[in-house]
Amino acid sequence: MNSEYIQVVTTVATAAEAERIASGLLEARLAACVQIVGPLTSMYWWQGKIDRAGEYQCLIKSRADRFQQVAEAISGLHPYEVPEIIALPLTAISQGYQQWLAAELPA
């Protein structure tokens, strides 16, 4: 078990916005890797009704102790009024990948 590392998830409307967030996090060394997935369809409650949007999802690999910094950086780059910024613990990681994360995200 390991919860030192996390995967932070956020979604945006365009690939360009996703790349801007990815670049900002990588350049600030707040993420070791950002995978951009999409386009995908999101359905959600917004302002009292069910809404639907095409989006791109960013899967951000970082350290648990950097979540607040990651969240603040995403908020500063994100165009949404209420961006999704959630973190999931990486509870099982292959040894090689964990060594790479440790090298790219030193304590």
FENRA-V418024 format. One record per helix or strand of 3 or more residues. SS is the DSSP state (a for helix, b for strand). FROM is the first residue (numbers start at 1). TO is the last residue. If there is no record, write none. Layout:
# FENRA-V418024
SS|FROM|TO ; SS|FROM|TO
This chain:
# FENRA-V418024
b|5|12 ; a|15|27 ; b|33|46 ; b|49|63 ; a|64|77 ; b|86|89 ; a|95|104
